[in-house]
Protein backbone atom coordinates (compact mmCIF):
# COMPACT_ATOMS: atom_id res chain seq x y z
CA UNK A 1 0.00 0.00 0.00
CA UNK A 2 2.75 2.49 0.88
CA UNK A 3 4.34 2.03 -2.54
CA UNK A 4 1.05 2.74 -4.29
CA UNK A 5 0.39 5.75 -2.05
CA UNK A 6 3.76 7.24 -2.95
CA UNK A 7 3.16 6.62 -6.64
CA UNK A 8 -0.21 8.39 -6.48
CA UNK A 9 1.13 11.37 -4.54
CA UNK A 10 4.13 11.72 -6.86
CA UNK A 11 1.77 11.84 -9.85
CA UNK A 12 -0.31 14.57 -8.22
CA UNK A 13 2.86 16.50 -7.45
CA UNK A 14 4.11 16.12 -11.04
CA UNK A 15 0.80 17.26 -12.53
CA UNK A 16 0.62 20.30 -10.26
CA UNK A 17 4.24 21.20 -11.00
CA UNK A 18 3.37 21.05 -14.70
CA UNK A 19 0.43 23.40 -14.11
CA UNK A 20 -2.22 20.70 -14.59
CA UNK A 21 -5.28 20.58 -12.29
CA UNK A 22 -6.16 17.09 -11.04
CA UNK A 23 -8.22 15.20 -8.47
CA UNK A 24 -7.24 13.04 -5.51
CA UNK A 25 -9.73 10.46 -4.18
CA UNK A 26 -9.52 8.54 -0.89
CA UNK A 27 -11.56 5.55 0.28
CA UNK A 28 -12.94 6.49 3.72
CA UNK A 29 -15.33 3.59 4.39
CA UNK A 30 -16.45 0.27 2.87
CA UNK A 31 -19.35 -2.10 3.50
CA UNK A 32 -19.66 -5.69 2.43
CA UNK A 33 -17.04 -7.11 0.10
CA UNK A 34 -14.48 -4.58 -1.09
CA UNK A 35 -11.34 -5.31 -3.13
CA UNK A 36 -9.51 -2.22 -1.82
CA UNK A 37 -9.08 -1.22 1.84
CA UNK A 38 -9.92 2.04 3.60
CA UNK A 39 -7.22 4.61 2.85
CA UNK A 40 -6.69 3.56 -0.77
CA UNK A 41 -5.81 6.45 -3.10
CA UNK A 42 -6.70 7.24 -6.70
CA UNK A 43 -5.72 10.29 -8.75
CA UNK A 44 -6.53 11.49 -12.25
CA UNK A 45 -6.24 14.59 -14.40
CA UNK A 46 -8.39 16.23 -17.07
CA UNK A 47 -6.46 14.40 -19.82
CA UNK A 48 -7.71 11.08 -18.47
CA UNK A 49 -4.42 9.92 -16.94
CA UNK A 50 -5.01 7.80 -13.83
CA UNK A 51 -2.92 6.25 -11.06
CA UNK A 52 -3.91 4.14 -8.06
CA UNK A 53 -7.16 2.30 -7.49
CA UNK A 54 -10.36 2.54 -5.46
CA UNK A 55 -12.13 -0.68 -6.28
CA UNK A 56 -10.21 -2.71 -8.84
CA UNK A 57 -13.38 -2.60 -10.97
CA UNK A 58 -15.35 -0.08 -12.99
CA UNK A 59 -15.67 2.60 -10.30
CA UNK A 60 -12.54 4.35 -11.55
CA UNK A 61 -13.91 4.74 -15.09
CA UNK A 62 -17.23 6.05 -13.80
CA UNK A 63 -15.51 8.45 -11.39
CA UNK A 64 -13.20 9.75 -14.11
CA UNK A 65 -16.21 10.47 -16.30
CA UNK A 66 -18.00 12.33 -13.48
CA UNK A 67 -14.92 14.40 -12.68
CA UNK A 68 -13.93 15.39 -16.21
CA UNK A 69 -17.55 16.26 -17.09
CA UNK A 70 -17.90 18.54 -14.06
CA UNK A 71 -20.55 16.44 -12.29
CA UNK A 72 -18.47 15.92 -9.15
CA UNK A 73 -15.92 17.90 -7.09
CA UNK A 74 -15.72 20.70 -9.61
CA UNK A 75 -14.63 23.47 -7.26
CA UNK A 76 -14.37 21.96 -3.75
CA UNK A 77 -13.84 18.60 -2.04
CA UNK A 78 -16.87 16.35 -1.96
CA UNK A 79 -18.09 13.15 -0.33
CA UNK A 80 -19.50 10.50 -2.68
CA UNK A 81 -20.94 7.01 -2.17
CA UNK A 82 -20.85 4.09 -4.63
CA UNK A 83 -23.01 0.98 -4.40
CA UNK A 84 -26.15 2.47 -2.86
CA UNK A 85 -28.45 0.38 -5.04
CA UNK A 86 -28.17 -3.21 -6.24
CA UNK A 87 -28.38 -1.91 -9.81
CA UNK A 88 -25.41 0.40 -9.34
CA UNK A 89 -23.42 -2.32 -7.57
CA UNK A 90 -23.95 -4.66 -10.50
CA UNK A 91 -23.31 -1.99 -13.14
CA UNK A 92 -20.03 -0.91 -11.58
CA UNK A 93 -18.76 -4.40 -10.91
CA UNK A 94 -18.63 -4.04 -7.13
CA UNK A 95 -18.71 -7.33 -5.20
CA UNK A 96 -22.05 -8.55 -3.90
CA UNK A 97 -23.39 -6.07 -1.33
CA UNK A 98 -20.32 -3.88 -1.64
CA UNK A 99 -20.44 -0.16 -0.90
CA UNK A 100 -17.68 2.40 -1.17
CA UNK A 101 -17.46 5.86 0.43
CA UNK A 102 -14.88 8.23 -1.03
CA UNK A 103 -13.65 11.78 -0.63
CA UNK A 104 -12.75 13.55 -3.87
CA UNK A 105 -10.50 16.63 -3.76
CA UNK A 106 -9.93 18.94 -6.73
CA UNK A 107 -6.26 20.00 -6.71
CA UNK A 108 -5.30 23.25 -8.38
CA UNK A 109 -1.66 24.06 -9.28
CA UNK A 110 -1.27 26.74 -6.59
CA UNK A 111 1.88 27.29 -4.58
CA UNK A 112 0.16 25.99 -1.45
CA UNK A 113 -1.00 22.77 -3.13
CA UNK A 114 2.41 22.13 -4.68
CA UNK A 115 4.12 22.63 -1.31
CA UNK A 116 1.58 20.32 0.34
CA UNK A 117 2.19 17.40 -2.00
CA UNK A 118 5.95 17.97 -2.06
CA UNK A 119 5.87 17.65 1.73
CA UNK A 120 3.85 14.42 1.56
CA UNK A 121 6.13 12.74 -0.98
CA UNK A 122 9.28 13.88 0.82
CA UNK A 123 8.06 12.30 4.09
CA UNK A 124 7.20 8.99 2.42
CA UNK A 125 10.45 8.90 0.46
CA UNK A 126 12.41 9.32 3.70
CA UNK A 127 10.35 6.52 5.35
CA UNK A 128 8.50 8.76 7.80
CA UNK A 129 4.81 9.14 8.52
CA UNK A 130 2.72 12.21 7.75
CA UNK A 131 -0.91 13.01 8.54
CA UNK A 132 -3.26 14.86 6.17
CA UNK A 133 -6.27 16.76 7.44
CA UNK A 134 -9.03 17.73 4.99
CA UNK A 135 -12.03 19.88 5.96
CA UNK A 136 -14.77 19.59 3.33
CA UNK A 137 -16.88 22.37 4.85
CA UNK A 138 -14.11 24.97 5.03
CA UNK A 139 -12.45 23.69 1.82
CA UNK A 140 -9.09 23.42 3.57
CA UNK A 141 -6.27 20.89 3.73
CA UNK A 142 -3.01 20.68 5.65
CA UNK A 143 -0.37 18.14 6.68
CA UNK A 144 1.69 17.58 9.80
CA UNK A 145 4.55 15.25 10.51
CA UNK A 146 3.64 12.35 12.80
CA UNK A 147 5.65 9.84 14.78
CA UNK A 148 3.65 6.71 13.99
CA UNK A 149 0.82 5.32 11.92
CA UNK A 150 -2.79 5.75 13.07
CA UNK A 151 -5.97 4.49 11.35
CA UNK A 152 -7.86 6.77 8.98
CA UNK A 153 -10.62 8.84 10.59
CA UNK A 154 -13.63 10.15 8.68
CA UNK A 155 -16.14 12.31 10.59
CA UNK A 156 -19.35 12.45 8.52
CA UNK A 157 -20.91 15.06 10.85
CA UNK A 158 -18.04 17.55 10.76
CA UNK A 159 -17.08 16.45 7.23
CA UNK A 160 -13.40 16.08 8.13
CA UNK A 161 -10.83 13.51 7.03
CA UNK A 162 -7.66 12.62 8.96
CA UNK A 163 -5.41 10.26 7.02
CA UNK A 164 -1.96 9.10 8.13
CA UNK A 165 0.38 7.88 5.38
CA UNK A 166 3.41 5.81 6.28
CA UNK A 167 6.43 4.03 4.86
CA UNK A 168 6.30 0.82 2.88
CA UNK A 169 7.62 -2.34 4.52
CA UNK A 170 11.31 -2.71 3.68
CA UNK A 171 13.51 -5.79 3.53
CA UNK A 172 17.12 -4.71 3.94
CA UNK A 173 19.41 -7.54 2.78
CA UNK A 174 23.10 -7.58 3.65
CA UNK A 175 24.86 -9.66 1.01
CA UNK A 176 24.25 -10.22 -2.70
CA UNK A 177 24.48 -14.03 -2.81
CA UNK A 178 22.11 -16.69 -4.10
CA UNK A 179 19.86 -16.83 -1.02
CA UNK A 180 19.53 -13.05 -1.21
CA UNK A 181 18.39 -13.29 -4.82
CA UNK A 182 15.60 -15.73 -4.02
CA UNK A 183 14.62 -13.81 -0.90
CA UNK A 184 14.42 -10.50 -2.77
CA UNK A 185 12.27 -12.04 -5.48
CA UNK A 186 9.84 -13.63 -3.00
CA UNK A 187 9.62 -10.57 -0.74
CA UNK A 188 8.83 -8.36 -3.73
CA UNK A 189 5.69 -10.43 -4.29
CA UNK A 190 4.63 -9.47 -0.74
CA UNK A 191 5.07 -5.77 -1.58
CA UNK A 192 8.28 -5.26 0.40
CA UNK A 193 10.61 -2.53 -0.76
CA UNK A 194 13.93 -4.31 -1.35
CA UNK A 195 17.35 -2.89 -0.50
CA UNK A 196 20.48 -4.98 -1.07
CA UNK A 197 23.72 -3.82 0.54
CA UNK A 198 27.11 -5.34 -0.25
CA UNK A 199 30.51 -3.61 -0.27
CA UNK A 200 31.65 -6.17 -2.87
CA UNK A 201 30.68 -4.12 -5.88
CA UNK A 202 31.23 -6.90 -8.44
CA UNK A 203 28.53 -9.03 -6.76
CA UNK A 204 26.12 -6.15 -6.42
CA UNK A 205 26.32 -5.22 -10.10
CA UNK A 206 25.15 -8.68 -11.11
CA UNK A 207 22.26 -8.81 -8.64
CA UNK A 208 19.06 -9.42 -10.66
CA UNK A 209 15.66 -7.80 -10.29
CA UNK A 210 13.86 -4.58 -11.14
CA UNK A 211 13.04 -1.88 -8.61
CA UNK A 212 15.75 -2.99 -6.16
CA UNK A 213 17.90 -0.40 -4.41
CA UNK A 214 21.55 -1.52 -4.52
CA UNK A 215 24.02 0.00 -2.08
CA UNK A 216 27.77 -0.63 -2.35
CA UNK A 217 28.65 0.52 1.17
CA UNK A 218 29.61 -1.03 4.48
CA UNK A 219 26.33 -2.20 5.99
CA UNK A 220 26.55 -0.28 9.28
CA UNK A 221 26.59 3.03 7.40
CA UNK A 222 23.79 1.88 5.08
CA UNK A 223 21.59 0.67 7.96
CA UNK A 224 21.88 4.07 9.64
CA UNK A 225 20.83 5.79 6.44
CA UNK A 226 18.13 3.51 5.10
CA UNK A 227 16.83 0.90 7.59
CA UNK A 228 16.56 2.42 11.05
CA UNK A 229 12.75 2.48 11.28
CA UNK A 230 10.11 0.09 12.62
CA UNK A 231 8.84 -0.80 9.12
CA UNK A 232 12.17 -2.44 8.22
CA UNK A 233 13.37 -6.04 8.46
CA UNK A 234 17.15 -6.54 8.28
CA UNK A 235 18.86 -9.81 7.35
CA UNK A 236 22.60 -10.59 7.21
CA UNK A 237 23.34 -13.29 4.65
CA UNK A 238 26.98 -13.00 3.54
CA UNK A 239 28.55 -15.66 5.85
CA UNK A 240 31.43 -13.16 6.17
CA UNK A 241 31.65 -11.83 9.76
CA UNK A 242 33.64 -8.83 8.59
CA UNK A 243 30.51 -7.70 6.71
CA UNK A 244 27.61 -9.27 8.63
CA UNK A 245 28.81 -8.25 12.09
CA UNK A 246 29.18 -4.61 11.08
CA UNK A 247 25.60 -4.51 9.86
CA UNK A 248 24.24 -6.40 12.87
CA UNK A 249 25.96 -4.09 15.34
CA UNK A 250 23.96 -1.21 13.93
CA UNK A 251 20.77 -3.14 13.08
CA UNK A 252 20.26 -4.40 16.65
CA UNK A 253 20.22 -0.81 17.91
CA UNK A 254 17.56 0.35 15.46
CA UNK A 255 13.77 0.13 15.62
CA UNK A 256 13.71 -2.56 12.89
CA UNK A 257 10.94 -5.05 13.65
CA UNK A 258 13.12 -8.02 12.63
CA UNK A 259 16.87 -8.67 12.59
CA UNK A 260 18.22 -12.05 11.50
CA UNK A 261 21.52 -13.64 10.51
CA UNK A 262 22.23 -16.79 8.51
CA UNK A 263 24.47 -19.51 9.92
CA UNK A 264 24.50 -22.75 11.88
CA UNK A 265 23.92 -23.02 15.61
CA UNK A 266 27.70 -23.07 16.19
CA UNK A 267 28.23 -20.08 13.89
CA UNK A 268 25.44 -18.19 15.64
CA UNK A 269 26.99 -18.87 19.08
CA UNK A 270 30.37 -17.58 17.88
CA UNK A 271 28.72 -14.51 16.40
CA UNK A 272 26.99 -13.82 19.70
CA UNK A 273 30.31 -13.86 21.57
CA UNK A 274 31.86 -11.49 19.03
CA UNK A 275 28.96 -9.06 19.24
CA UNK A 276 29.03 -9.07 23.03
CA UNK A 277 32.71 -8.19 22.84
CA UNK A 278 31.76 -5.25 20.58
CA UNK A 279 29.65 -3.68 23.35
CA UNK A 280 26.20 -4.88 22.33
CA UNK A 281 24.02 -5.63 25.35
CA UNK A 282 22.25 -8.89 26.13
CA UNK A 283 18.92 -7.20 25.51
CA UNK A 284 20.05 -6.04 22.08
CA UNK A 285 21.42 -9.49 21.20
CA UNK A 286 18.17 -11.15 22.28
CA UNK A 287 16.49 -9.42 19.35
CA UNK A 288 18.62 -11.38 16.89
CA UNK A 289 17.02 -14.32 15.05
CA UNK A 290 19.89 -16.73 14.54
CA UNK A 291 19.94 -19.29 13.12
CA UNK A 292 17.66 -17.39 10.80
CA UNK A 293 14.26 -18.60 9.59
CA UNK A 294 11.58 -21.01 10.77
CA UNK A 295 12.84 -24.60 11.19
CA UNK A 296 11.23 -26.20 8.14
CA UNK A 297 14.22 -28.37 7.23
CA UNK A 298 15.36 -26.06 4.45
CA UNK A 299 18.60 -26.76 2.58
CA UNK A 300 18.52 -25.14 -0.87
CA UNK A 301 18.69 -21.35 -1.41
CA UNK A 302 14.98 -21.05 -2.31
CA UNK A 303 13.99 -23.18 0.69
CA UNK A 304 16.12 -21.04 3.00
CA UNK A 305 14.53 -17.91 1.52
CA UNK A 306 11.06 -19.34 2.22
CA UNK A 307 12.03 -20.08 5.84
CA UNK A 308 13.40 -16.56 6.33
CA UNK A 309 10.37 -14.88 4.83
CA UNK A 310 8.04 -17.10 6.87
CA UNK A 311 9.75 -16.05 10.10
CA UNK A 312 9.70 -12.36 9.12
CA UNK A 313 5.98 -12.67 8.44
CA UNK A 314 5.40 -14.46 11.74
CA UNK A 315 7.33 -11.84 13.71
CA UNK A 316 5.49 -9.08 11.91
CA UNK A 317 2.22 -10.54 13.13
CA UNK A 318 3.74 -11.53 16.51
CA UNK A 319 3.21 -15.23 16.06
CA UNK A 320 6.81 -16.48 15.81
CA UNK A 321 6.80 -18.49 19.05
CA UNK A 322 3.48 -20.15 18.26
CA UNK A 323 4.66 -21.03 14.76
CA UNK A 324 7.91 -22.59 16.02
CA UNK A 325 6.10 -24.59 18.71
CA UNK A 326 3.67 -25.93 16.12
CA UNK A 327 6.47 -26.93 13.76
CA UNK A 328 8.40 -28.60 16.58
CA UNK A 329 5.27 -30.55 17.59
CA UNK A 330 4.48 -31.85 14.11
CA UNK A 331 8.12 -32.79 13.49
CA UNK A 332 8.41 -34.63 16.81
CA UNK A 333 11.07 -32.24 18.05
N, C-alpha and C positions, 0 to 999 in steps of 0.2 A: 504494500500500500504506500509506504513512504516514497518508493521510487516513482510510482505513478503520480503522487501528489507533487513531487518536485518537477516532473515533466510538465504537468498541467500549469503550475505556477510560472515555470520558465517561459512557456508559450505565451501566457498572458503578459509577462514582462516584455518579451520580444515584440509582441503586437503593439503594446503601448509605446515602447521605444520608437517603433516605426511609425507612430502617429495613427494607428488603427484602433478604433473602438472595438470592444469585444464584450463577451458576457462570461461570468463565472457562476456555475451552479453547484450547489452542495446538497447532498442527501441528508435530511435532518431527522427523518423517521421512516420506518417501514412497518408494514403489517402483513402477516401471512408469509408466503414464500417470496424471497427477494434474492436475486443473484448478486447484488452488490450491497455492502454493509453501510450503516450510517457513517457519515463523514466522507464518502466517496465524492470525488470532484470531477467536473466536466467543464470544458471551456470551448468556446467557438467564436468566430468572428463573422463579419458581414459577408465575407467572400465564401463562406461555407466550410472553412477549415475547422477541424474539430480535434480535440485531444482529451483523453480520459473517458470515463464511462459512468453512467448512472444506473443502468439496468442490464446491460448486455443484450438488449433486445431492440425494439423499435421506438422506445421512448426518445432516444437521442435524435432520430430523424424528425419526429413530431415536434420536439422542443426547438430544434434548429429552424423549422418552418415557422413556428409561432414567433420566435425572436426576430428573424430576418424580415418578417412581414409586419412587425410592429404590434402584434397582438399581445405581447407579454414583455414586461420589464423594459419598456421603451425608455423611460426617463429616470426610474428609481427602482430600488430593489423590491422584489415581490415574492410572496409565498405562493406556491402552486402545488396541487395535489393530482397525482395520476392514479387511475384504478378505482375511481369512485363507483363506477357501474360495471356490471359483468360484461356489458358490450364493449366498454372502453378497454377493460382488462384483456379481453380476447383480441380486440383490434390491434392493441399495442404489443401483444406478445408477452405480457406479464404472466408469471406463474399463477396457478389457480388461487384465487383469493388474494392475490398480491396487491398492495397499495404502496405508494411512494410519495413522500412529502419532500419537496425541494425548495430551496431558496435560490432565486436567480438575481444576480447583481450585474447591472450594466456598468462597464468599466470604460471611462473616458481617458484619453491620453493626456491627463493633467500632470503637473509636477508632483502633486500629492499622491496620486495613484501610482505613478512610476516609482516614487520613493517607497511606497507601501509594499509593492510586489518585489522590489529589489531587496528590501529588508527580509521578507519572507524567504526568498530563495537563498539569500546569504546565510540565514540561520540554518536552513535544512542542509545546505552544502557543507557547513562546518559541523554537522551532526549535533545540533542543539535544537531544543524545542522553542516554539513561538506560538502565541495565542492570539487569534483574530477575534475581534468583537464587531458585530454588524448590528446596527439599529435601523430597522426597516421604517419606523415611524419618522425618525429624525433624518433619515437618509445619510447616515454617517458610518464610517468604518475606521478602525484603528488596529494596531498590533502592539503587543508587549512581549518582551522576552520572558520565558518561563523556565523553571528549573526541572520540571518533569511533566510527563504526559497526564492529561486528565480527560475523561470522556466528554464528548460533544454535548452541549446544552442548548436546547431550543425552547424559548419561552413564548408560547403562542399568545399569551395575554399581552405581554409587553412588546412582543414582536422583536425579540432580540436573539441573536445567535452568538454563542461563544464556542470557538472551535480551536483546539490545540493540535498543532501539526508537529510531528517529531521525526527523528532520524530513522532510516531504514536499518533493519538488522544487518550487521556486518560480520562476516567471517574473515578474520585476519590470520593468514597462513604464513608461518615462518618456514621457508624451505620450498624449493621448486621441483621436488622429485616426483616420482610416479604416483605415490599415494596422494600427494597434493593435487595432482591433475584430476584424479577421479573425484576427490573430495570437492574441489572447486566446481566441477561439472554438476555433481549431485546437488550441492548447496544452492547453485544458481536456480535450479528447478523449484526450490523452496523460497525463492525471492530474496535470498541473502545478497547483499553487496559483497563482492569478493575482492580482497586485497592480498596479494602475494608479495612477501618480502624475502629477498635473498641477496646477500652481498656478492654472491658469485654471479656476476653479470652474464656469463656465457650460458648458464642454466636458465636465467630469467628471460633472456631473449627468445629462447625456444619454447617457453611455456605457452601452451595452446589456450584458445578460448577468447571470445569477444566480450567486451565490456568489463574486463578485469583490470584493476589497477595494479601495476607492477612497480615495485620500489626496490632499487638496488642500493640499500643502505644497511647499516648494522641495525638489527631488529629493536634494540632498546630505544634508539632515536626515533625509529618509525612508529613504535607503539605509543610513545609520548605524543607524537604528532597526529596519529590517525586512529588509534584504537583505545582511548582512555575512558570511554563512556560505557554506560550500563546496557547499551544496545549491541555491544560487541562481544563476540566469542573469539578467543585467541588460542591457536594450536601451534605447537612447536614440533616439526616433523623432519628435521634434517639429519638426526642421529649424530650430529657434530656438536659436542658440548660447548665449543668455542662460540658457536652461533646460537644454539638453543638457549643456553644458560643466560646469555645476555638479554635475550628477549623475555625470558621467564622472570628474571629479576625485576624488570619493569612491569610486566603484565600482572604479576601478583600483587602489585601495589595500586593497580587501577580499579575502576568500578566495573570492569568487564564481568558479564554474568557467567562466563565459563572460561577456564584456562586449563589446557591439557597438554601433555607431552608424550610422544611416542617412545616406546622402549619396553624391555622386559621388566619383570619384578626386580631383578638384580640391578639393572641399569637405573631404574627409578629410585632404588634405595641409595645408590651412589650419587645420583643427582641431588637427592634430598640433603645428603651430607655436604655436598659442595655449596648448595644454596644457603644452608645454615651458616657455613663459614663465610659467606658473602653478606652477612648481616640481615638476611630475611628472618622474620620471626616465625615461631611455630604456627601462629594464627594465620599468617600469610601463606605458609607452606601447606596448611590444611585445605586451602582452596584449590590446590593443584590436583587434577585428575590424571593420575599416572600409576600404572599403565593406562593409556588413554582408551576410551571406547567401552561400550557394553560388552560383556564377555559372551560373545556369540560363537566363539571358536573360529574366528576369522584368521586367514593366512595370506590370501592374495591381496594385492593393492586395492581392488574394488571392494573386497569384503571388509578390509580394514577401514576404508572410507565409510562404508555403511555403518559399521560399529561406532565410529566417531560421531557421525551425524545423528545416529540414534541417541547417543548419550547427550549430545548438545540439545537435542529436542526435549529429552526427558528432563534435563536440568532447567531448561527454559520454562517448562511447565511444572517444575518442582516435583517430579516423580522419579528421580534417579534411583533412590533407595528402594522404592517399591518395585521398579523394573528389574533391578539387580537381584533382589530377593526372589522374584518370580522366576527369573532365568536360572538361578541357582537351584531352586526347587525342582524345576522340570528337568534339569540336567543331572539331578542326584547329588549335586555338590553342596 
